[in-house]
Amino acid sequence: MQTNVWKKHTREEIKQRVFDAIDQNVNFIESDVIGIPGSRLDPRVFYQDAPFLADAPFLNALIRNPNHIGCHTLGDSEPFFAGTQAIELDTIRICAEDILNAQPGTVDGYVASGGTEANIQAAWIYRNYFQQEKGAQSNDIAVICSADNHYSAAKAANLLNLRFVRINVDDDTRNIDPQHLSSTLSHLKNDGVKHVIVIANMMTTMFGSVDHPDDYTPALKAHDMEYFIHVDGAYGGFVYPFNGEEHGLDFSHPDISSVTLDAHKMVQAPYGTGVFLIRKGYMKYVRNSEASYVKGLDATLIGSRSGANAIAIWMILSTYGKQGWTEKIQTLIERANRIARALTHHNIRFFQERGSNIITIRAEDMPIELINAFHLVPDDHDNPRWVKIVVMEHVTDDKVSRFIERLSMVVNT
Ligand SMILES: Cc1ncc(COP(=O)(O)O)c(C=O)c1O
C-alpha cells in the first residue's frame, strides 16, 4: 500500500512547522537547564538578533543547535529535542515509505553524516548479526560489490575487518559479470566464507549504473551463502525512483534490507545529510548499552549530530512534494538526454543508464579543451579512461546548449 506522507507545503507552512518544532525543544536560555552538555551556538559569533532570522527556519535550527543523537524511530530518545526529532521522523518516513515503498512503520533510520557513514552502518549491522546470530568470525564474512561501487564499501570492510571483493563489470554495459561473480563466490566458499554483505548500486558515482538484486541472488543461493543486500542509493536514491524505470532496489523487494540515500547530492541539502534506512529488527545489533547516559541508548555510528540537517531535508522535500520532485528530476534527465543525443550525433562513445542524469564519456573521444572548459570529472586523475557529466540543477538548459555548440565546433574543425 502506497502511503502519502510526502506533501507539498507552502513556505509559510514550512516556516511555521519548523519554528513550532524548535519551540518544543528545550530552551537553553529561558529554562533552568544546567545538566545538558550542549548549548545554542555562541551568540558572540553567531548573532541571534539578526532581523532576517525571523524568516529563516533552517538558520534558526542551526543556531538553536538541537542534538539528534540516537535513532528516533526506535522509540525512546532525548526528550530535550523531541520537537525537531519529530521532523526527522517525518523525513525518514518520506524516504522509506514514499520514495522506497516500505510498508508504513516497518523501517528504522536516521540522518547520517553522509553516504559513507550510512554504507558503513549497514555493513556494521550485518557483520554483528552474522557474529551474534550465526557465530561467524570476521574471516567468514565478505563484503562484495561491483567494480564501479563507491570506495566507501572498501572503507567499511577495512574498518570492520571483513574480506572485500569487487566483481568485474562489462566495460560497455557496466553490468556485473555473472561468471566472475560465480567464480568469486566459489573461491570465497572454498576459503571458508559463509556470509556475504552485498552492496548493490542505485546509480554508481562514476557511471550512474544500476545493479539489480537478481544480478546477485541466484548466484548467492547457488553457493548456499547467507546474505544481506544493502542498496547504495547515495547518488541515485533521489533520482532513480522518479524516472519511471522498473527497479527492484527498494523495500518492496524482499531481499533488500537497507538503503543509503544522500540529500547532500541531488537534493542540494547542506553536507551532513546522508540517510540510513533499514528494516525494523536490525538496529539492535549495533545498539550500544554503554551509551547509558543517552536516553534510548545509541545505535548510530556518528553519535551527536545536528538536528538542523534533518530539518533541511524535510524543508526541501516539503517545498516540492512528490509530484514536484518527480517533475524536477524528469527535467534534469531530459537535459541529460539532450547531451546524449548530441554525443551520439558526433559518434562519441559514452555510457548512460536509461533514466539517468549522469553521462560518462570515453575520455579518448572527448576533446581535451571541452573537458577543461566544462570541468568534466575523470574516473582517475592520473590515467583518465572516462570523464563524466552530472546534470544537476546548476546545469541549466543554456549551459547544455553552450556545451553542445562548442562540441559541434570542435569536432567539425
Ligand atoms: C554512490 C555513492 N555512494 C557513497 C558515496 C559517499 O558519500 P559521502 O561522500 O556523502 O560520504 C558517494 C559519493 O559520491 C556515492 O556517489
The ligand as a Gaussian input file, in Angstrom:
#p B3LYP/6-31G(d) Opt

LIG

0 1
 C       27.190000       6.015000      -4.888000
 C       27.877000       6.713000      -3.740000
 N       27.947000       6.105000      -2.547000
 C       28.530000       6.693000      -1.493000
 C       29.114000       7.932000      -1.606000
 C       29.757000       8.564000      -0.400000
 O       29.016000       9.645000       0.018000
 P       29.605000      10.746000       1.017000
 O       30.676000      11.463000       0.287000
 O       28.392000      11.544000       1.329000
 O       30.106000      10.042000       2.226000
 C       29.089000       8.594000      -2.836000
 C       29.730000       9.905000      -3.000000
 O       29.955000      10.386000      -4.072000
 C       28.442000       7.965000      -3.940000
 O       28.374000       8.556000      -5.145000

